Amino acid sequence: MRKLPPKRRYYRNCFLLSGFLFSVHIVWATALDFQKLALDFQQSAISDFVGFTTKGERYPLIHTISELRFRVFTKKLGINRRVETKVCSDHRTYGISVPTASQKFCDDYDNLVELAKVSIAQTQFFENIYLAAEPALLNEIERQRARDAVRVWIRQKLNCLNEEYRCGHDERKMIKRVTNFETEILKTYVRILKNLEKKLFPEEQTATFIKTKDLETLCGFTDSVSLKTPMPGMQLIDPGKFKMGSAKGLPAEHPVREVHLDAFWIDKCEVTNYQYLLAAAQHPFLRKSTFPLQFHDGNYLSNWTDDLMPEIGSELKPVIQVSWYAARHYCNYVGKRLASEAEWEMSARAGIESEYSVEGGVEFLPDYAWFRVNSGSIIQATGQKLSNQNGLFDVHGNVWEWVYDWFGIYPNTNSRNPQGPEIGKYRVLRGGSWSDPAEYLRSAMRRDALPTSTYKNVGFRCASDK
């Protein structure tokens, strides 16, 4: 008998634990179901919300939820008219009895409504759903030029969340149903709204200041001579032919074949943190916190301390920790593109068929490139070494550079404007880096990497058609 109380406590604790685990499982399953629904209808809801906000609707979120619910009910319950859910709404709101014929339909209706209500009230689940949707939201706001309208809505919503009596009547009822004005839930919503405003108006945040003189001295980004050219900061490569590849190098560099290229422009320097910062400030899609996860390996801009804060003193160093997708998107955003592998090699060789586009050979390589013997094991500011004969800086060393092509074996035949294989698994890297030995800096040297990869010694430069 003396052992019975401990047993009772033991069974009671087991029961409570199993009950807790069961409830966690139900909540987690509910969240996953809601996440799937949110993903299915994400784009339409975002477009609706931004559209209602731009039109000056007093409660754009309420209108958006109404449209979203109708879409969900249409897909999940097969309704064609909003009036079909009225009897269910009246039952939920006023307790009016549901006709027998509509009972099953209203049960399904209630389950969908409860699914959304329970999931949104779980702040962690809601925040994860929002963060996944944020890049698309920012893009849609930019597309509809709705930054100012959304800011007005954010301010109204912050007033409402901070003090329930500053809400509009319908808005207060909705927020009360979802949050019951509980402190932790409100904190989550407030944090999300403040971060959204910050990302919409980055120019109001503290940004790195770069002297114009520094840019003039380096790559001609803003100097008066470059501004007179059609493509400031870029070098025109004339049409012509060259021998691509190497007979003595790695198997991936074989065979040597003659390649003919049309004229093209290419950046004089590797894209710097400063240039990338300017683009990210104008284009939220590229920011550290919002660049989609499917386009990188989780370490995108990991050396930046925040969306608009590169490492102190790194402004004129090449941007690194960028995937092939990020490099391509940046180039497209600024009106350019990634160079093809053939374009990169032609511009790097500058008419020189030897291993390096350096007069005098490898002995003079330290005058033109940062690599293992002279970099001090760190990345260096761009444009400090001599340029090659085409006027390009750091084509050898400092950082590997993404090019457009899929990695694959070279064809045996000569070709004009080749673009590499049509499909593949890996993209091509060219040029070598600050951490590599001299042989990795050869003009024909090529490496491969997954397009989602980010590395501390990989950056890029852009090209453009003439």
C-alpha positions in Angstrom: 0.0 0.0 0.0 2.9 2.3 0.7 4.0 2.0 -2.9 0.6 2.9 -4.3 0.9 6.7 -4.1 4.2 6.8 -6.0 2.6 4.5 -8.6 -0.4 6.9 -8.8 1.9 9.8 -9.3 3.9 7.8 -11.9 0.8 6.9 -13.9 -0.5 10.4 -13.5 2.7 11.9 -14.8 2.8 9.4 -17.7 -0.7 10.3 -18.6 0.1 14.1 -18.5 3.2 13.6 -20.6 1.4 11.5 -23.2 -1.4 14.1 -23.3 1.1 16.9 -23.8 3.0 15.0 -26.5 -0.4 14.2 -28.2 -1.4 17.8 -28.1 1.9 18.9 -29.5 1.5 16.4 -32.4 -1.9 17.8 -33.2 -0.7 21.4 -33.1 2.3 20.5 -35.3 0.1 18.6 -37.8 -2.3 21.6 -37.9 0.6 24.0 -38.5 1.9 21.8 -41.4 -1.6 21.7 -42.9 -1.9 25.5 -42.6 1.6 26.0 -44.1 0.6 24.0 -47.1 -2.6 26.0 -47.6 -0.6 29.2 -47.2 1.9 28.1 -49.8 -0.9 27.1 -52.3 -2.6 30.5 -52.1 0.4 32.7 -51.2 0.9 34.6 -54.5 -2.8 35.5 -55.0 -3.1 36.7 -51.3 0.0 38.9 -51.7 -1.3 40.4 -54.9 -4.7 41.1 -53.4 -3.3 42.7 -50.3 -0.9 45.0 -52.1 -3.7 45.9 -54.6 -6.2 46.7 -51.8 -3.6 48.8 -50.0 -2.7 50.8 -53.1 -6.4 51.5 -53.7 -6.6 53.0 -50.2 -8.9 50.4 -48.7 -9.3 51.1 -45.0 -9.0 47.4 -44.1 -6.9 45.8 -46.8 -6.0 42.8 -44.7 -9.7 42.1 -44.0 -10.5 42.3 -47.7 -7.6 40.0 -48.5 -8.7 37.4 -45.9 -12.2 37.5 -47.4 -10.8 36.9 -50.9 -8.4 34.2 -49.6 -11.1 32.4 -47.7 -13.3 32.3 -50.8 -10.5 30.8 -52.9 -9.8 28.2 -50.2 -13.4 27.3 -49.9 -13.8 27.2 -53.7 -10.9 24.7 -53.9 -11.6 22.7 -50.7 -15.4 22.8 -50.5 -16.3 23.2 -54.2 -18.4 26.4 -53.7 -19.0 28.8 -56.6 -20.8 31.7 -54.7 -20.0 33.4 -51.4 -23.6 33.1 -50.3 -23.2 29.3 -50.0 -21.2 29.8 -46.8 -23.6 32.3 -45.2 -25.5 29.7 -43.2 -22.2 28.4 -41.8 -21.1 32.0 -40.9 -24.4 32.7 -39.3 -24.0 29.6 -37.2 -20.5 30.5 -36.1 -21.3 34.2 -35.4 -24.9 34.1 -34.1 -25.5 30.4 -33.1 -28.3 30.0 -35.7 -29.1 26.4 -36.4 -27.7 24.7 -39.5 -30.1 22.8 -41.8 -29.5 19.1 -41.8 -28.6 19.2 -45.5 -25.8 21.7 -44.8 -24.4 20.1 -41.7 -21.5 18.2 -43.4 -20.6 21.2 -45.5 -20.6 23.5 -42.4 -18.5 21.0 -40.5 -15.9 21.2 -43.2 -16.2 24.9 -43.2 -15.7 25.2 -39.5 -12.6 22.9 -39.7 -11.0 25.2 -42.3 -11.7 28.3 -40.3 -10.4 26.7 -37.1 -7.3 25.5 -38.9 -6.4 29.1 -39.9 -7.4 30.5 -36.5 -5.3 28.0 -34.5 -2.3 28.3 -36.7 -2.2 32.1 -36.9 -2.4 32.2 -33.1 0.7 30.0 -32.9 3.3 32.8 -33.3 6.2 30.6 -34.2 4.3 28.9 -37.0 2.9 32.2 -38.3 6.3 33.8 -38.3 7.8 30.9 -40.3 5.0 31.2 -42.8 5.5 35.0 -43.1 9.3 34.7 -43.5 8.8 32.3 -46.3 6.4 34.7 -48.1 8.3 37.9 -47.4 10.5 38.0 -50.5 7.5 37.6 -52.7 5.7 40.3 -50.7 8.5 42.8 -51.1 8.7 42.1 -54.8 5.0 42.6 -55.3 5.2 45.9 -53.3 8.0 47.1 -55.6 6.1 45.9 -58.7 3.0 47.8 -57.8 5.0 50.8 -56.5 3.1 50.6 -53.2 5.8 51.3 -50.6 4.2 54.5 -49.3 0.7 53.0 -49.2 2.0 49.9 -47.3 3.8 52.2 -44.9 0.5 54.0 -44.1 -1.1 50.6 -43.4 1.9 49.5 -41.3 1.6 52.6 -39.1 -2.2 52.1 -38.7 -1.6 48.5 -37.8 1.1 49.3 -35.3 -1.2 51.8 -33.6 -3.9 49.1 -33.4 -1.6 46.4 -32.0 -0.1 48.7 -29.4 -3.5 49.9 -28.2 -6.7 48.1 -29.1 -8.8 51.2 -28.9 -6.9 52.8 -31.8 -8.1 50.1 -34.2 -11.0 50.5 -36.5 -14.2 48.7 -35.4 -14.0 45.7 -37.8 -10.2 45.6 -37.4 -10.4 45.4 -33.7 -12.9 42.5 -33.8 -10.6 40.5 -36.2 -7.5 41.0 -34.2 -9.2 40.2 -30.9 -10.5 36.9 -32.4 -7.0 36.0 -33.6 -4.8 37.3 -30.7 -7.1 38.2 -27.9 -4.6 41.0 -27.5 -2.2 38.6 -25.7 1.2 40.2 -25.1 3.5 37.5 -26.8 1.3 37.3 -29.9 1.2 41.1 -30.3 5.0 41.3 -29.9 5.5 38.9 -32.8 3.2 40.9 -35.1 4.8 44.2 -34.1 8.3 42.9 -34.7 7.3 41.6 -38.2 5.7 44.9 -39.1 8.7 47.0 -38.0 11.1 44.8 -39.9 8.9 45.1 -43.0 9.0 48.9 -42.8 12.8 48.8 -42.4 13.2 46.7 -45.5 10.8 48.8 -47.5 12.8 52.0 -46.7 16.4 51.0 -46.4 17.6 54.4 -47.3 16.4 55.6 -43.9 18.7 53.2 -42.2 22.4 53.7 -41.4 24.3 52.8 -44.6 28.0 52.6 -45.4 29.4 55.8 -46.9 32.0 55.5 -49.7 34.0 58.4 -51.0 33.5 59.1 -54.7 37.2 59.5 -55.0 37.8 55.9 -54.1 35.5 54.7 -56.8 37.1 57.0 -59.4 40.5 55.7 -58.5 39.5 52.0 -58.9 37.2 50.7 -61.5 35.7 53.8 -63.2 32.3 53.3 -61.6 31.7 57.1 -61.3 34.7 58.9 -62.9 33.9 61.4 -65.6 35.7 59.4 -68.4 33.6 56.3 -67.7 30.4 58.2 -67.5 30.9 59.3 -71.1 30.9 55.7 -72.3 27.7 53.7 -73.0 28.5 51.2 -70.2 30.3 52.9 -67.2 32.7 50.7 -65.4 32.8 48.2 -68.3 35.3 47.4 -71.0 34.3 46.6 -74.6 35.8 43.4 -76.0 36.0 43.5 -79.8 34.7 40.6 -81.9 37.3 38.0 -82.8 38.5 34.5 -82.3 40.9 32.8 -79.8 42.1 29.4 -78.8 40.1 28.2 -75.8 41.3 25.5 -73.4 44.7 24.0 -72.7 46.5 21.0 -74.0 48.7 20.7 -70.9 46.1 21.4 -68.2 43.5 19.3 -66.5 41.3 16.9 -68.6 38.3 19.3 -68.3 40.4 21.9 -70.2 40.8 19.6 -73.3 40.7 19.9 -76.2 42.0 23.3 -77.3 39.6 24.6 -80.0 39.1 27.9 -81.9 36.1 29.9 -80.7 34.6 32.9 -82.4 32.8 35.6 -80.3 30.8 38.7 -81.2 31.6 41.9 -79.4 30.5 42.2 -75.7 31.0 44.4 -72.6 32.5 43.1 -69.4 33.0 44.7 -66.0 36.5 46.0 -65.4 36.4 44.8 -61.8 34.7 42.1 -59.8 31.4 43.3 -58.2 32.1 44.9 -54.9 30.2 44.9 -51.6 29.4 48.5 -52.2 27.8 47.9 -55.6 25.9 44.9 -54.2 24.8 47.1 -51.3 23.3 49.7 -53.6 21.4 47.0 -55.5 20.1 45.4 -52.3 19.0 48.8 -51.0 16.8 49.2 -54.0 15.8 45.6 -54.6 14.8 43.7 -51.4 14.8 40.4 -53.2 18.7 40.4 -53.0 18.9 41.0 -49.2 20.4 38.6 -46.8 17.2 38.0 -44.9 14.8 37.7 -47.8 16.8 36.0 -50.7 14.8 32.7 -51.2 16.3 29.7 -49.5 16.0 27.5 -52.6 18.6 29.8 -54.3 21.4 29.3 -51.8 22.9 26.9 -49.3 22.1 28.8 -46.1 25.3 30.9 -46.0 24.2 33.7 -48.4 26.0 36.9 -47.4 27.0 35.2 -44.1 29.8 37.7 -43.7 27.4 40.7 -43.7 26.1 41.6 -40.2 22.6 42.7 -41.6 20.7 43.2 -44.8 22.5 46.5 -45.6 25.7 46.1 -43.5 28.7 44.5 -45.2 31.8 43.9 -43.0 33.4 47.2 -41.9 36.2 48.1 -44.3 35.1 45.6 -46.9 33.1 48.0 -49.1 35.6 47.9 -52.0 36.4 44.2 -51.7 34.6 41.8 -54.0 31.2 40.6 -52.7 31.5 36.9 -51.6 29.2 34.3 -50.1 26.9 34.7 -53.1 25.5 31.8 -55.1 25.3 31.5 -58.8 21.6 32.4 -58.6 22.4 35.6 -56.6 25.1 36.6 -59.1 22.9 36.1 -62.0 20.0 37.9 -60.4 22.2 40.9 -59.5 23.5 41.2 -63.1 20.0 41.0 -64.5 18.7 43.6 -62.0 21.4 46.1 -63.1 20.7 45.5 -66.7 23.5 43.1 -67.4 24.1 39.3 -67.4 26.7 36.8 -66.4 29.5 36.3 -68.9 29.6 33.0 -70.8 32.7 30.9 -70.1 34.1 31.6 -73.5 33.6 35.4 -73.0 35.3 35.2 -69.7 38.4 33.3 -71.1 38.7 35.6 -74.1 38.6 38.7 -72.0 41.0 37.2 -69.5 43.5 36.0 -72.1 43.6 39.4 -73.9 45.2 37.9 -76.9 47.9 36.0 -75.0 47.9 32.3 -75.6 50.3 31.4 -72.7 49.1 30.1 -69.3 48.5 33.6 -67.9 47.6 36.9 -69.5 50.7 38.4 -67.9 53.6 39.8 -69.8 56.7 37.9 -68.6 54.8 34.8 -67.4 54.2 33.5 -63.9 57.2 35.3 -62.4 55.3 38.6 -62.8 52.0 37.2 -61.6 52.2 38.9 -58.1 52.1 42.3 -60.0 48.7 41.4 -61.5 47.0 39.1 -59.0 46.2 38.3 -55.3 46.8 34.6 -54.6 48.4 32.4 -51.9 51.9 33.8 -52.0 51.0 37.5 -51.5 47.4 37.9 -50.3 48.1 37.4 -46.6 45.4 34.7 -46.6 42.6 37.4 -46.9 40.5 38.9 -49.7 41.8 42.2 -51.0 40.1 45.4 -52.3 39.5 45.2 -56.0 41.6 47.1 -58.6 44.8 47.4 -56.6 47.0 45.3 -59.0 47.8 46.0 -62.6 45.1 45.3 -65.2 45.5 42.9 -68.1 45.8 44.0 -71.7 42.1 44.3 -71.9 42.0 46.7 -68.9 40.4 44.2 -66.6 41.5 43.9 -62.9 41.7 40.7 -60.9 40.8 38.3 -63.6 43.5 36.2 -62.1 43.1 35.7 -58.3 41.3 37.5 -55.5 38.1 35.6 -56.0 36.8 32.9 -58.3 34.1 34.2 -60.6 30.8 32.6 -61.5 30.1 32.4 -65.2 26.8 31.5 -66.9 27.6 28.0 -68.3 26.8 24.6 -67.0 30.0 22.6 -66.4 30.7 19.9 -69.0 33.4 18.6 -71.4 34.4 20.8 -74.3 33.2 19.8 -77.8 35.9 18.8 -80.4 34.6 21.2 -83.0 35.2 25.0 -83.4 32.2 27.1 -82.4 30.7 30.6 -82.5 29.4 32.2 -79.3 29.3 28.9 -77.3 27.0 28.7 -74.3 28.1 25.4 -72.8 25.9 22.3 -72.2 22.1 22.9 -72.2 21.6 21.1 -68.9 23.8 20.1 -66.0 24.3 19.9 -62.3 27.2 22.3 -61.7 28.0 25.8 -62.9 31.5 27.0 -63.9 33.9 29.0 -61.8 36.9 30.8 -63.3 40.0 32.8 -62.3 41.3 31.4 -59.0 41.4 33.2 -55.7 43.4 34.7 -52.9 43.7 31.3 -51.2 44.9 29.3 -54.3 48.4 28.5 -55.7 49.5 30.1 -58.9 48.5 27.1 -61.1 44.8 27.6 -60.2 45.0 31.1 -61.7 45.7 30.0 -65.3 43.5 31.4 -68.0 42.2 28.0 -69.0 41.6 26.7 -65.4 38.0 25.8 -64.7 36.2 24.5 -61.6 32.6 23.5 -60.9 30.2 24.1 -58.1 26.5 23.7 -57.3 24.7 26.9 -58.3 23.4 27.2 -54.7 26.9 27.1 -53.3 28.4 30.1 -51.5 32.0 30.4 -50.6 34.3 32.9 -49.0 36.6 33.0 -52.1 33.9 33.2 -54.8 32.4 36.3 -56.4 31.6 37.4 -59.9 31.6 40.2 -62.5 28.9 41.0 -65.1 28.9 41.2 -68.9 26.5 42.7 -71.4 25.8 42.5 -75.1 27.1 45.3 -77.3 
